[in-house]
Amino acid sequence: MDNDNKKPDPNRRKNIRTALVMLVICLGITFLFTHLLNRFRNGDQQEISYSEFLTMLEKDEVKEVTLVDSRILIEPKKQENPVLKKTYYTVPITDYKLVDRLKDANIKFSKKDTSSSSAVLSILLSYVLPFVLIYGAMFFIMRNLGRGGGIMGSVGKSNAKVYVEKKTGVSFADVAGQDEAKESLTEMVDFLHNPGKYLKIGAKLPKGALLVGPPGTGKTLLAKAVAGEANVPFFSLSGSDFVEMFVGVGASRVRDLFKQAQSMAPCIIFIDEVDAIGKSRDSRFGGNDEREQTLNALLAEMDGFDSSKGLIILAATNRPEVLDKALLRPGRFDRRVIVERPDLKGRVETLKVHSRDVKMDETVDLDAVALATSGAVGSDLANMINEAALAAVKDGRSAVSQADLMEAVEVVFAGKEKKDRILNEKEKRIVAYHEVGHAICIATCKNTEPVQKITIVPRTMGALGFTMSVPEEEKYLMSKEEMLDELVGLFGGRAAEEVVFGSVTTGASNDIERATSIARAMIPMYGMSDRFGLVSLESIQDRYLDGRAVMNCSEATGAQIDEEVQKLLRESYAKSLEIIRGNREVLDEIAAFLIERENITGKEFMDIFRKYKKEDEASAGEEAKSETEALTGEEVKKEEAEITTESATRTETREEAE
């Protein structure tokens, strides 16, 4: 009774099906191999008549003849293809003189044995032996592949790197500037260590956390820090590790990964660049079967495991907007941990972390470096520290100085100085006036950041010079006035070229690009235009990557926006021209000073600039005083004249009365 109700073993069926498939494949390969071998051995055979055979004998065109029971094989002397020889055959007839003809023509001839024993041997060598060899080779390959489970074996096996305990060598102490992210992840690590205090109150461990942020902010470093703090197995792999050319392999790897993780729970799974498999399923433009099957398997596995066992999934991406909505819902990735660019305090802490093992002298001020690196991510700051250390070694010093750090900031943002690029005198003069024009416009406007350095030394990233401004404090908002003044500062270089040389060059290309970007953000995105008001006409895509802007309006409105942007840029450029014309003398002096020195600090620039401003104010005061004195003298004379006139009138009146 039990045997009748026993269900068939699915693995047995699978093995039988696999064996049949292998048998058919091996038979096909064997027959194809035998056919090609016989064709190569016997050549390309063509049937001819017996009379044509006799004609070939008379013309001495036959090289060899082989007599078989059913036919006569004829090999001609001339072969068009020496590799694949061509032979003829004909059906034999009763011809007692054939042997004599062959002897007379001096042709080699033989008779092939077609007995049963010979036929069996031929079949064994031609069919059975190749079949056995091919089947054995395929069986060996399939067995090795099948050790990972399934016919594809290790192809469908997860290749995640497993870190156990503190093998990564990274802890939360090595991650700075991301306090909120560390707080969220520390709570998850604490749950793995002390699940009782959370389960006691009825709390459940979040199944997953998605780390989102720009490249270089430390998402992978945070995941490794979790591994270092958790003291549990840590599975680390990239989203691209699931993608293969075979449909179904990615899904198999996902299932194998979760199977391993559940057997080693509590543990952590980290999937870097999860957007490689987690893109939204969209059928409008056709789908990707392999990626969608992998995503479906991931969704099913994330629903299937019990989080109370201590299995956590971490994933990192730069593109959260392209992820499938089903992947982001609560119950799968319950938390979204934002790993943003660090603020001023975060940059200072990051610099301290990366400079722990670097020797520094007493001149180093990390706060000043942090102020000068607004917008930099953790990888940028680590690179700056390393560049400064390399520069100190190159100069033969045993400690890093503040000058090394500030030079490293310039190297990361603008590139290294090009020692081999020497500008001629004309170009050097143009670049000097261009950069000083920027600095004068920045110093004249009220809502700009102070100038830190001006240089006309070419850089490897293409800049022939640059003017560096450093904020006095961290800012999170920009007013309309600040953005307008920034436009004026950007156009200062082009304005100086036009005022001094009466012509313009290609040096302002980057300035124009940045100014256009600011103006286009002011009008359609920030609502800083009276013409359009508070209407959002533009949105940002790929916020954590290139931040590309996409218009949300009609083509007609887009044309009006272009007109408004052009008007705003023209007004800013006109103001830059006005500032340059009003400061021509100081422009000439600072440009000459810069040409001589090639690098000047912000303090040196401001000393010269303030000196001229004081002189201008003094001369303006003297002119005002002279005008006042002149005006006062004229008033006195006018009053004396009025008094004289009044006295004369009184005298006349008196005389008339008398």
Residue pairs with C-beta under 8 A, 6 or more apart in sequence:
18 142
18 151
22 135
22 138
22 139
22 142
23 135
25 138
26 131
26 134
26 135
26 138
27 131
29 134
30 127
30 130
30 131
30 134
31 127
33 130
33 134
34 126
34 127
34 130
37 126
38 126
39 84
40 84
42 73
42 87
43 75
43 84
43 85
43 86
43 87
44 84
44 85
44 86
44 87
45 73
45 86
45 87
45 88
45 89
46 86
46 87
46 88
46 89
47 88
47 89
47 90
48 74
48 88
48 89
48 90
49 90
50 90
50 91
50 92
50 93
50 95
52 90
53 62
53 72
53 74
53 88
53 90
54 101
56 62
56 74
56 76
56 88
57 101
57 102
57 105
57 107
60 77
60 105
61 76
61 77
61 78
62 74
62 75
62 76
62 77
62 105
62 107
63 75
63 76
63 77
63 107
63 108
64 74
64 75
64 107
64 108
64 109
64 110
65 72
65 73
65 74
65 75
65 102
65 107
65 108
65 109
65 110
66 72
66 73
66 75
66 109
66 110
66 111
66 112
67 73
67 92
67 109
67 110
67 111
67 112
68 111
68 112
68 114
69 114
70 91
70 92
71 89
71 90
71 91
71 92
72 89
72 90
72 91
72 92
73 87
73 88
73 89
74 87
74 88
74 89
74 90
75 85
75 87
75 88
76 86
76 87
76 88
79 85
79 86
80 86
99 109
102 109
142 151
142 153
144 153
144 154
145 151
145 152
145 153
145 154
145 155
146 153
147 153
147 154
148 154
148 155
148 156
148 157
148 256
149 156
149 157
149 256
150 156
150 252
152 246
152 248
152 249
152 252
155 244
155 246
155 249
155 252
156 248
156 249
156 252
156 253
156 256
157 252
157 253
157 256
158 235
158 237
158 253
158 254
158 256
158 257
158 260
159 237
159 241
159 253
160 235
160 236
160 237
160 241
160 257
160 260
160 269
161 235
161 236
161 237
162 233
162 234
162 235
162 236
163 224
163 227
163 233
163 234
163 236
164 233
164 234
165 231
165 232
166 227
166 228
166 231
167 227
168 224
168 225
168 227
168 228
168 234
169 228
170 221
170 224
170 225
170 227
170 228
171 225
171 228
171 229
172 182
172 185
172 186
172 225
172 228
172 229
173 353
174 221
174 225
174 353
175 182
175 218
175 221
175 222
175 225
175 353
176 342
176 346
176 349
176 350
176 352
176 353
176 378
177 218
177 342
177 343
177 345
177 346
177 347
177 349
177 350
177 378
178 217
178 218
178 222
178 339
178 340
178 342
178 346
179 346
180 337
180 338
181 211
181 222
181 337
181 338
181 339
182 222
182 225
184 209
184 335
184 337
185 209
185 222
185 225
185 226
185 314
185 337
186 229
188 205
188 206
188 209
188 226
188 312
189 226
189 229
189 230
191 198
191 205
191 310
192 205
192 230
192 232
192 266
192 268
192 310
192 312
193 230
193 231
195 205
195 266
195 308
195 310
198 204
198 205
199 308
204 307
204 308
205 307
205 308
205 310
205 312
206 307
206 312
206 334
206 335
207 302
207 305
207 307
207 311
207 312
207 313
207 331
207 332
207 333
207 334
208 302
208 312
208 313
208 314
208 315
208 332
208 333
208 334
208 335
209 312
209 313
209 314
209 315
209 333
209 334
209 335
209 336
209 337
210 274
210 315
210 316
210 317
210 320
210 328
210 333
210 335
210 336
210 337
211 219
211 222
211 223
211 314
211 315
211 316
211 317
211 337
211 339
212 219
212 316
212 317
212 318
212 320
212 336
212 337
212 338
212 339
212 544
213 219
213 318
213 338
213 339
213 340
213 341
213 544
214 318
214 340
214 341
214 377
214 544
214 545
215 318
215 377
215 379
215 544
215 545
216 377
216 378
216 379
216 380
217 339
217 340
217 341
217 342
217 377
217 378
217 379
218 339
218 377
218 378
218 379
219 272
219 316
219 339
220 272
220 316
221 378
222 337
222 339
223 236
223 270
223 272
223 314
223 316
224 236
226 234
226 268
226 270
226 314
227 234
227 236
227 268
227 270
230 268
232 266
232 267
232 268
232 310
233 261
233 264
233 267
233 268
234 267
234 268
234 270
235 257
235 260
235 261
235 267
235 268
235 269
235 270
236 270
236 272
237 257
237 270
237 271
237 272
238 271
238 272
238 273
238 276
239 271
239 272
239 273
239 274
239 275
239 276
239 277
239 278
240 273
240 276
241 253
242 250
242 253
242 254
242 276
242 277
242 294
243 250
243 276
243 277
243 290
243 291
243 294
244 250
244 290
245 290
246 290
247 289
247 290
247 293
248 290
248 293
249 290
250 277
250 290
250 291
250 293
250 294
250 297
251 293
251 294
251 296
251 297
252 297
253 294
254 294
254 297
254 298
254 301
255 297
255 301
257 269
257 301
258 269
258 301
258 304
258 305
261 267
261 269
261 305
261 311
262 305
262 309
262 311
265 309
265 310
265 311
266 309
266 310
266 311
267 310
267 311
267 312
268 311
268 312
268 313
268 314
269 311
269 312
269 313
269 314
270 313
270 314
270 315
270 316
271 313
271 314
271 315
271 316
272 315
272 316
273 316
273 317
273 318
274 315
274 316
274 317
274 323
275 317
275 318
275 319
275 322
275 323
277 291
277 294
277 295
277 298
278 295
278 298
278 315
278 317
278 323
278 324
278 327
279 291
279 295
279 322
279 323
279 324
280 322
280 323
280 324
280 325
281 287
281 292
281 295
281 324
295 324
295 327
298 327
299 326
299 327
299 332
302 313
302 331
302 332
303 331
303 332
305 311
313 333
315 333
317 323
318 542
318 544
318 545
319 542
319 544
319 545
320 328
320 336
320 544
321 541
321 542
321 543
326 332
327 333
328 336
341 375
341 376
341 377
342 349
342 350
342 376
342 377
342 378
343 474
344 370
344 371
344 374
344 473
344 474
347 370
347 373
347 376
347 381
348 366
348 367
348 370
350 378
350 381
350 382
351 366
351 369
351 370
351 381
351 384
351 385
352 366
354 381
354 382
354 385
354 386
355 366
355 385
355 400
358 385
358 388
358 389
358 400
359 398
359 399
359 400
360 399
360 400
360 401
361 399
361 400
361 401
363 401
363 402
363 403
364 400
364 401
364 402
364 405
365 402
366 405
368 402
368 406
369 384
369 402
369 405
369 406
369 409
371 470
371 471
371 472
371 473
371 474
372 406
372 409
372 452
372 468
372 470
373 380
373 381
373 384
373 409
374 471
374 474
376 384
376 412
380 412
383 408
383 412
384 405
384 408
384 409
384 411
384 412
385 400
385 405
385 408
387 407
387 408
387 411
387 412
388 400
388 404
388 405
388 407
388 408
389 400
389 404
391 400
391 404
391 407
391 408
392 398
392 399
392 400
392 401
392 404
410 453
410 459
410 468
414 459
414 461
414 463
414 466
415 459
415 460
415 461
415 462
415 463
416 459
416 460
417 457
417 458
417 459
417 460
418 457
418 458
418 459
418 460
421 458
423 431
423 456
423 458
423 464
427 464
428 456
428 595
429 591
429 595
430 497
430 501
430 505
430 507
431 456
431 464
431 465
431 507
432 456
432 465
432 591
432 594
432 595
433 496
433 497
433 500
433 501
433 587
433 591
434 465
434 493
434 494
434 496
434 497
434 505
434 507
434 508
435 454
435 455
435 456
435 465
435 466
435 467
435 493
435 594
436 454
436 496
436 587
436 590
436 591
436 594
437 492
437 493
437 494
437 495
437 496
437 497
437 576
437 580
437 587
438 454
438 467
438 489
438 490
438 492
438 493
438 496
438 511
439 451
439 454
439 467
439 492
439 590
439 605
440 492
440 496
440 579
440 580
440 583
440 586
440 587
440 590
440 609
441 488
441 489
441 491
441 492
441 495
441 576
441 579
441 580
442 448
442 449
442 450
442 451
442 467
442 469
442 489
442 492
443 450
443 451
443 605
443 606
443 609
444 579
444 583
445 485
445 488
445 489
445 579
446 481
446 485
447 479
447 481
447 482
447 484
447 485
448 469
448 482
448 485
448 486
448 489
449 469
449 470
449 471
449 472
450 469
450 470
450 472
450 602
450 606
451 467
451 468
451 469
451 602
451 605
451 606
452 468
452 469
452 470
452 601
452 602
453 467
453 468
453 599
453 600
453 601
453 602
454 465
454 466
454 467
454 468
454 594
454 599
454 600
454 602
454 605
455 465
455 466
455 468
455 598
455 599
455 600
456 464
456 465
456 594
456 595
456 598
456 599
457 465
457 598
457 599
458 464
458 465
459 466
463 510
464 507
469 489
470 602
480 522
480 526
480 528
483 518
483 522
483 528
484 572
486 518
487 515
487 518
487 519
487 568
487 569
487 572
488 572
488 575
488 576
488 579
489 576
490 511
490 512
490 514
490 515
490 518
490 572
491 508
491 511
491 515
491 569
491 572
491 573
491 576
492 576
492 579
492 580
493 507
493 508
493 511
494 504
494 508
494 511
494 512
494 573
494 576
495 573
495 576
495 577
495 579
495 580
496 580
496 587
497 503
497 504
497 505
497 507
497 508
498 504
498 577
499 577
499 580
499 581
499 584
499 587
500 587
515 569
515 572
516 565
516 569
519 565
519 568
519 569
520 538
520 549
520 561
520 565
521 538
521 549
522 528
522 529
522 568
523 529
523 532
523 537
523 561
523 564
523 565
523 568
524 532
524 536
524 537
524 538
524 551
524 553
524 561
525 536
525 537
525 538
525 539
525 540
525 549
527 533
527 534
527 535
527 536
529 564
531 560
531 564
532 560
532 561
532 564
536 552
537 551
537 552
537 553
537 557
537 561
538 549
538 550
538 551
538 552
538 553
539 549
539 550
539 552
540 547
540 548
540 549
540 550
541 547
541 548
541 549
541 550
542 548
551 558
551 561
553 561
580 587
583 612
585 612
586 608
586 609
586 612
586 613
589 608
589 612
590 600
590 605
590 608
590 609
593 600
593 604
593 608
594 600
